[in-house]
Amino acid sequence: MRHLFLVLLLFQVVSAEIKTSIQLEETSSFFRIHKTTPEWGKIIIKFPDINLGGLENQSYFPAEQTTLEIPIPTDRDGQIPQSVEIQQIQVRYRSRSRAGSFGSGPGQLRDPVAIKADPFDHLYVVDSGNDQVLKYSRDLRFLQKFGSFNVDSSRSFEDDFSSIEEAGFDQPMDLVAGPNLTFFVSDRNNHRLVELDLQGRFVRELIPHDSFDEPTTIDMNSRNEIGILDSQNERILFLNSFGQVIYTVGGYGKSKDHLQKPIDFIFNNRDELAILDLGLPAIKIFGENSRFKTQTKINTTPLGLSKDSFGHIILHYPKTLIFMTPDLKPIPNPFQSRENLASIVDTTFTANQHLYALRTDPMEIIEFVPILTIDRKILKFSEPSD
C-alpha cells in the first residue's frame, strides 16, 4: 500500500483581483485538495503516466467549500499512477470587437432577444422586433438574414405552402443548433417550433399534440433532446428528433417539482437543467429523469440565464452580470472592465471559448476574449511499501 503522508503543494496565481492558494494531501486511495483562501478556482486533475482514455477530473471550488476529495484511479490493467498533474485555471475576459446598431437594415437590430452559435462558429441573433434571424461570422461580419413577419393561421405546412412563407415568424424568441445541420427557432405568437437549414430554408414545424402556448427559450442537451419553455403553461417540454414529447418538467404549482413563473433555462456543464423561476424568485436545478435536485433563491429580478465555455452560469441583470459555479455559488466577476455589462440579455460562446454578449442599449454584439492563467504542478506519489 502507499505511504500515508502529507504533501504541501502551494499555488499562487495572480490575475487581476484573483489570488488563490491550495494545499494537497495524499492518502492511500485518494488525495485531498485544501483551499486556504476564500476565492474561487477551477482545478483540472490529470494522471500523465497511465491511460484513462482521455478522461480527466474538473473540479470547482464553491465559495464556502474548502476541501475536494479526488479518488486515485487505475487503468484497465489495474495500474495506479505514479504522479499527478494539477492545473489551476483562472479566466478573465476582455472586450475586443463589436457589431450591430439600431434599425431594420442589413446587420441592424430592433429588439434582439437571443444569441446562439452553431458547430461551425456562426452566430445567430434572434431579432424579435424585426421578426428575423441574423447570421454573423465569429469575427462579427454580417452574413445574411432570414425570416419575416408571418401569421401561420392554418398551422400546417401542407395546407398553406403556396400562400405564405413558412420560414416567417411572429415574435421569434430563441434558437438552438440541432444535430443534423439544422437549427430550431421558437416562434412565440405562432405557437410553434420551426426547423430551418443553415441557409434559413424551411424544413418543418413542430407542434406537440397538446400544443405550445407562447414557446420562448429553447435549448438542447447532450442526448439531442430539445427543451422548450412553454411559457404560459409554466413548463418545459422535451421533444425527441421526431418532434414527439418524451417528458415534461414543471407545470404550475408551489411544490419543489413545479414552477410558478419560469422565464429562462439552460443546461449546465453536467447536463442538468437550470431554470430561472421569477415566481420565487430562484434558480432550480433538475437532474436525471427530470428530478428536482436543489434550488438557490435570488434577491432581485434578473433578465435571464446563460453560460460560458468554462461551465459558469451567468445571471443577467439590467446593469451587470453575475457569474456562478454549476452549484450556483457566486464567483468574482471575471471581466477586466465592467463598463460594457449593462443591458446584456443573452450570451453564447464559440469553439475558441470566446464569449459573445447581446446588448439592447446600445443595440450591439460584443466579443469578449478569455485570458487564461494556468499554473501547472506535477507531484510524484510516494513509493509503495513492501
C-alpha positions in Angstrom: 0.0 0.0 0.0 1.0 3.6 -0.3 2.6 5.5 2.5 0.1 7.9 4.2 1.7 11.2 4.5 1.1 14.9 3.9 2.5 16.8 0.9 2.1 20.5 0.8 1.9 22.0 -2.7 1.4 25.7 -2.9 -0.1 27.6 -5.9 -0.1 31.3 -6.2 -1.9 32.5 -9.2 -2.4 36.2 -9.7 -4.7 37.5 -12.4 -6.0 41.0 -11.7 -8.0 40.6 -8.4 -7.9 36.8 -8.1 -5.5 35.1 -5.8 -5.8 31.5 -4.8 -3.7 29.1 -2.6 -4.3 25.4 -2.3 -2.7 22.5 -0.5 -2.5 18.9 -1.5 -2.8 15.9 0.9 -2.2 12.3 -0.4 -3.8 9.2 1.3 -3.9 5.5 0.4 -6.8 5.7 -2.0 -7.5 9.4 -2.8 -6.0 12.8 -2.3 -7.5 15.9 -0.8 -7.1 19.4 -2.2 -7.5 22.1 0.6 -8.3 25.7 -0.3 -6.7 28.1 2.1 -8.1 31.3 0.7 -11.8 32.1 0.0 -11.7 32.9 -3.7 -13.0 30.5 -6.4 -10.7 28.5 -8.6 -11.1 25.7 -11.1 -8.8 22.6 -10.8 -8.1 20.1 -13.5 -6.5 16.8 -12.4 -4.6 14.6 -14.9 -2.6 11.4 -14.5 0.1 11.5 -17.2 1.6 8.0 -16.8 -1.5 5.9 -17.1 -4.1 5.7 -19.9 -7.6 6.7 -18.7 -9.0 7.1 -22.2 -8.5 10.9 -22.2 -10.6 11.3 -19.0 -9.8 14.0 -16.5 -11.4 15.5 -13.5 -12.6 19.1 -13.5 -13.5 20.4 -10.0 -15.0 23.6 -8.9 -14.5 25.3 -5.5 -17.7 26.9 -4.4 -17.2 29.9 -2.1 -17.8 28.1 1.2 -16.2 24.8 0.2 -12.7 24.2 1.5 -11.8 20.6 0.5 -12.2 18.4 -2.5 -11.5 14.6 -2.5 -10.2 13.1 -5.7 -10.0 9.3 -6.0 -6.8 7.8 -7.3 -7.7 5.9 -10.4 -6.4 2.7 -12.0 -6.2 1.9 -15.7 -7.6 -1.2 -17.4 -4.6 -3.3 -16.3 -5.0 -2.3 -12.7 -2.0 0.0 -12.8 -2.0 3.0 -10.4 -0.4 6.4 -11.4 3.0 7.3 -10.2 2.3 11.0 -10.5 -0.5 13.6 -10.8 -0.6 16.8 -12.7 -2.6 19.6 -11.2 -3.7 22.6 -13.2 -5.3 25.6 -11.6 -7.2 27.8 -14.1 -8.4 31.3 -13.7 -10.2 33.2 -16.5 -10.6 36.9 -17.2 -12.5 38.4 -20.2 -11.5 41.5 -22.2 -13.7 43.0 -24.9 -12.3 43.0 -28.5 -14.8 43.7 -31.2 -18.4 44.9 -31.7 -21.1 44.9 -34.3 -24.7 46.0 -34.8 -26.8 49.1 -34.5 -30.5 50.0 -34.2 -32.6 49.7 -37.3 -34.0 47.3 -39.9 -31.2 47.3 -42.5 -28.6 44.6 -43.0 -26.9 43.7 -39.7 -29.2 46.1 -37.8 -31.3 45.2 -34.7 -34.6 46.4 -33.4 -35.4 44.2 -30.4 -32.8 41.4 -30.1 -33.6 38.7 -27.6 -31.2 35.8 -28.1 -27.8 34.9 -29.5 -26.6 31.4 -30.2 -23.6 29.7 -32.0 -23.7 26.7 -34.3 -21.0 24.0 -34.6 -19.3 26.0 -37.4 -18.9 29.0 -35.2 -21.6 31.1 -37.0 -23.5 33.4 -34.7 -27.3 33.8 -34.9 -29.2 36.7 -33.4 -32.9 36.4 -32.9 -34.4 39.8 -33.5 -38.0 39.7 -32.2 -38.6 43.3 -33.3 -37.9 42.6 -37.0 -39.2 39.0 -36.8 -35.9 37.8 -38.2 -32.8 35.8 -37.5 -29.4 37.5 -38.4 -26.3 35.4 -39.2 -22.8 36.5 -38.4 -19.3 35.1 -38.6 -17.4 34.7 -35.4 -15.4 37.9 -36.2 -18.8 39.6 -36.3 -19.1 40.1 -40.1 -22.8 40.2 -41.1 -23.6 37.3 -43.5 -27.3 37.1 -44.1 -30.8 37.4 -42.5 -33.8 35.3 -43.0 -37.4 35.3 -41.9 -40.1 38.0 -41.9 -43.3 38.7 -40.2 -45.8 35.8 -40.8 -49.0 34.7 -39.1 -49.4 31.0 -39.6 -53.2 30.8 -39.5 -53.6 27.2 -40.5 -50.6 26.0 -38.5 -50.0 23.4 -41.2 -47.2 23.4 -43.8 -49.2 21.2 -46.2 -52.3 23.5 -46.1 -50.6 26.8 -46.6 -47.4 26.0 -48.5 -48.5 28.0 -51.6 -49.8 31.1 -49.8 -47.4 32.1 -47.0 -43.7 31.9 -46.2 -43.2 29.1 -43.8 -39.9 30.4 -42.5 -41.6 33.6 -41.4 -42.1 34.4 -37.8 -44.4 36.3 -35.4 -42.1 37.3 -32.5 -39.3 34.7 -32.6 -37.7 34.3 -29.2 -34.8 31.8 -29.3 -32.7 29.5 -31.4 -30.6 26.4 -31.0 -28.4 24.4 -33.4 -29.6 20.8 -34.0 -27.7 17.6 -34.6 -28.4 17.4 -38.3 -27.0 20.6 -39.8 -30.3 22.4 -39.0 -31.4 24.7 -36.2 -34.7 25.3 -34.4 -36.4 28.7 -33.7 -39.2 29.2 -31.2 -42.0 31.2 -33.0 -43.8 32.6 -30.0 -47.1 34.1 -31.4 -47.5 31.3 -33.9 -47.2 28.8 -31.0 -44.7 26.5 -32.8 -41.1 25.4 -33.2 -39.7 25.9 -36.7 -36.7 23.8 -38.1 -34.6 25.5 -40.7 -31.4 24.5 -42.5 -28.2 26.6 -42.1 -29.2 28.8 -45.0 -32.5 29.7 -43.3 -34.7 27.5 -45.6 -37.8 25.9 -44.0 -37.5 22.2 -43.1 -40.6 21.6 -40.9 -42.6 22.9 -38.0 -43.1 21.1 -34.7 -46.3 21.4 -32.7 -47.0 18.8 -29.9 -50.4 17.2 -29.6 -51.3 19.4 -26.6 -49.8 22.5 -28.3 -47.5 25.2 -27.2 -48.8 28.4 -25.5 -46.2 31.0 -26.4 -42.9 29.0 -26.6 -39.8 31.1 -25.7 -36.5 29.7 -24.6 -35.1 26.6 -26.4 -32.0 24.5 -25.7 -30.7 21.0 -26.4 -29.0 18.6 -24.1 -26.2 16.1 -24.8 -28.8 13.4 -25.7 -30.1 15.7 -28.5 -33.4 16.2 -26.7 -34.9 19.6 -27.4 -36.2 21.5 -24.4 -38.7 24.3 -25.0 -40.1 26.7 -22.4 -43.9 26.6 -22.8 -44.2 29.9 -21.1 -47.9 30.3 -20.5 -48.2 26.7 -19.2 -45.2 27.2 -16.8 -43.5 24.0 -18.0 -40.6 22.8 -20.2 -41.4 20.2 -22.8 -38.7 17.8 -24.1 -39.0 16.6 -27.7 -37.2 13.9 -29.5 -35.9 14.2 -33.1 -39.3 13.3 -34.4 -41.0 16.2 -32.5 -42.7 13.9 -30.0 -43.0 15.0 -26.4 -41.0 12.5 -24.3 -41.3 14.2 -20.9 -42.2 17.4 -19.1 -40.6 19.4 -16.3 -42.7 21.8 -14.2 -46.3 22.9 -14.7 -47.7 25.5 -12.4 -47.6 24.8 -8.7 -45.8 25.7 -5.4 -44.1 22.3 -4.7 -40.4 21.8 -5.4 -41.2 19.9 -8.6 -43.4 22.6 -10.1 -42.8 26.1 -11.5 -44.5 29.4 -10.8 -43.1 31.9 -13.4 -40.2 30.4 -15.4 -38.6 32.9 -17.8 -35.4 31.1 -18.9 -33.4 27.9 -18.6 -30.1 26.4 -19.7 -28.3 23.0 -19.4 -25.2 23.4 -17.3 -21.9 21.6 -18.0 -23.3 18.5 -16.1 -26.3 18.3 -18.4 -28.5 19.3 -15.5 -31.5 21.6 -16.2 -31.2 25.1 -14.5 -34.4 27.0 -14.6 -34.9 30.7 -13.7 -38.2 30.9 -11.9 -39.2 34.5 -11.0 -42.2 33.3 -9.0 -39.9 32.5 -6.1 -37.5 34.0 -7.3 -34.9 31.3 -7.5 -32.8 29.1 -9.8 -34.0 25.5 -9.7 -31.8 22.6 -10.7 -33.3 19.3 -12.1 -31.1 16.3 -12.6 -31.5 13.0 -14.3 -35.1 11.9 -15.1 -36.2 15.5 -14.6 -36.0 15.1 -10.8 -35.7 18.2 -8.7 -32.2 18.4 -7.2 -31.8 21.8 -5.5 -32.6 25.5 -5.7 -30.9 28.8 -4.8 -33.0 31.8 -4.1 -32.1 35.2 -5.6 -32.8 38.6 -4.1 -33.7 40.6 -7.2 -35.2 40.1 -10.6 -32.7 39.1 -13.3 -33.4 39.3 -17.1 -32.2 35.7 -17.9 -29.7 32.9 -17.8 -26.8 31.8 -20.0 -23.4 30.1 -19.6 -19.9 30.3 -20.9 -17.5 27.6 -22.2 -15.9 27.2 -18.8 -19.1 26.0 -17.1 -20.0 29.3 -15.4 -23.7 30.0 -15.1 -24.4 33.7 -15.9 -27.2 35.7 -14.4 -28.2 38.7 -16.4 -29.3 41.9 -14.6 -30.1 45.3 -16.1 -26.8 46.8 -15.1 -24.4 43.8 -14.7 -23.7 40.1 -14.9 -23.3 37.7 -12.0 -21.2 34.6 -12.5 -21.8 31.4 -10.6 -20.4 27.9 -10.4 -22.6 24.9 -11.6 -23.5 24.6 -7.9 -24.9 28.1 -8.1 -22.3 29.7 -5.9 -21.2 33.3 -6.8 -17.7 33.8 -8.0 -15.7 37.0 -8.6 -16.6 38.9 -11.7 -14.2 37.8 -14.4 -14.3 40.9 -16.7 -11.3 43.2 -16.9 -13.7 46.2 -17.3 -17.4 46.4 -16.2 -18.3 49.2 -18.5 -19.9 47.0 -21.1 -22.0 44.8 -18.8 -25.3 46.7 -18.7 -28.3 45.6 -20.8 -26.9 42.3 -21.8 -29.9 40.0 -22.5 -28.0 36.8 -23.7 -24.6 35.3 -24.3 -23.1 32.5 -26.3 -19.7 31.1 -27.0 -17.7 29.6 -29.9 -15.2 26.7 -30.1 -12.3 29.1 -29.3 -14.0 29.9 -26.0 -14.8 33.5 -26.9 -17.8 34.9 -25.3 -20.4 36.9 -27.3 -22.8 39.2 -25.5 -26.0 40.6 -26.9 -26.9 44.1 -25.7 -30.0 46.2 -26.1 -28.8 49.6 -25.0 -27.0 50.2 -27.3 -28.0 47.6 -29.8 -24.9 45.6 -30.4 -22.9 42.3 -30.1 -19.7 42.4 -28.1 -17.0 39.8 -28.4 -15.0 39.0 -25.2 -11.7 37.2 -25.4 -10.8 34.9 -22.5 -7.4 35.4 -20.8 -6.4 32.2 -19.0 -3.9 32.0 -16.2 -2.8 28.3 -15.8 -0.4 27.1 -13.1 0.8 23.5 -13.6 2.4 21.4 -11.0 3.4 17.7 -11.2 3.5 15.7 -7.9 5.2 12.3 -7.6 3.3 9.9 -5.5 5.1 8.2 -2.7 6.7 4.8 -3.3 4.7 1.7 -2.4 5.7 0.0 0.8 6.8 -3.7 0.8 
